[in-house]
Amino acid sequence: MNRKAVFLVVVVFVLGLALGGLSMYVAADHFGVGSGGRKGPQRMVAQLTGELNLTAEQQQKLAATLEETRSRYQAIYELYRPQIELARQEGRQRIRAFLTAEQLPKFEAYLQRIDEARKKRNAR
């Protein structure tokens, strides 16, 4: 009788983990949790949980690892941001040089739209 009770508890626990992982996967996929149009850490945790049947502890470790990696990427990007911005501005100047007077305001409006989109994206 005692073995049967332990077995049932283990089965319920395993089913709970599986259903929890599946629920996270489905919810993340459906609502785009953490994706922002990209595969964010939460979405990747949910996907890998579904594909690899990760335990709760593994999910936490994966989320922490992904966040640490994202932070490292951001730090590297910050080192090169001035050079990237300089290249962007130089490229824009080269484009402006061959546009007509009629095309130039349209190009400036385009740049304003993409710069605003970039600011929103980076604010997340």
N, C-alpha and C positions, 0 to 999 in steps of 0.2 A: 504494500500500500504506500509506503514512504517513497519508494523509487518511482512509483506512478505519479505521485504528486510533484516530485522534483522534475520529472520528465515533462509534465504538463506546464510547469512554470517556465522551464527552458523553452519549450515550443512557443508559448505565449510571448516570451521575451524576444525570441528570434523573429516571430511574425511582426511584432511591434516595430522592431528595427527595420525590417524589410518594408513594411507599409510606410513607416516614417520617411525612409529614404526615397521610396517611390513618390510619396506625396511631395517631398521637397523638389524632386526632379520635375514632376508634372507642374507644380506651382511656378517654379523658376522658369520653366520653358514657356508656360502659358502667359505669365505676367512679365517676363523679361527681367526678373529680379536681378539687380546689380549689373545688368548688361549695358545699359546706356548705349545700345546699338552694338556693343562689343560683348565679348564673353567676359563678364566680370568675375571676381573671385567667388561670390556666392553661387553664381550660375555654374561655374566650373566644379565647385564642391558638390552641388546637386547632381550634375552629370556624372561625375566620377563615383559618387555614392551609388547611383543607380547601376553604373556599369561594373564597378568593382566590389559592390556590396560592402562599403566601408563601415566600420564601426563608428560609434559616436566619438570615441577618442581619436580615431584616424581622421574623421571629418574636422575636428578642432585643430589637429596638427596640420592638416592640409590647408585649412583657411589661414592659419598663422603663417605658414610657409609662403603661400601665395601673396599675402599682404606684405610680408618682409621683402619678397622679390619685387613686388610693385614699388615699394619704397626705394629699393636700390635702383630700379629703372629710373624713377623720378629724380633721384639724386644725380645719376649720370646725365640725364637729360638737362638738368639745371646747369651743369658744368658747360654744356655745349649750346645752351639756349641763346646766348649772345651771338655766337657764330651762325646759328641757324637763322636768327632774326636778320642779321646782316645779309646773308645770302638771299633771304626772302625779299628784303627791301631792294637789293641790287637787281634782282630779277624783275621786280615790279618796275623799276626805273627803266630797265632795258625795254620792257614791253611798252611803257608809256612813250618811249622815244619813237616808235614806229606807228603808233595809233594816230588816226585823224582827229581833228578837233571835234567831230561828231561822235567818234567812238570813245574818246577819253572820259567824258562824264559817265557813260555807261560802264566803263571799266572801273571807275572809282566807286560807283554804286555797288558793283559786283564785289569789289574788295571789302567794302564796308560790311556787306552781308556775310562774307566768309570770315571776316575778323570777329564779328559778333558771334557767329556760330562757334568759333574757336574759343572765345572767352567763356561761353556757356559750357562748352565741353570741358574746359580746364577747371571750371569752378566746381565741378562734381567731386 
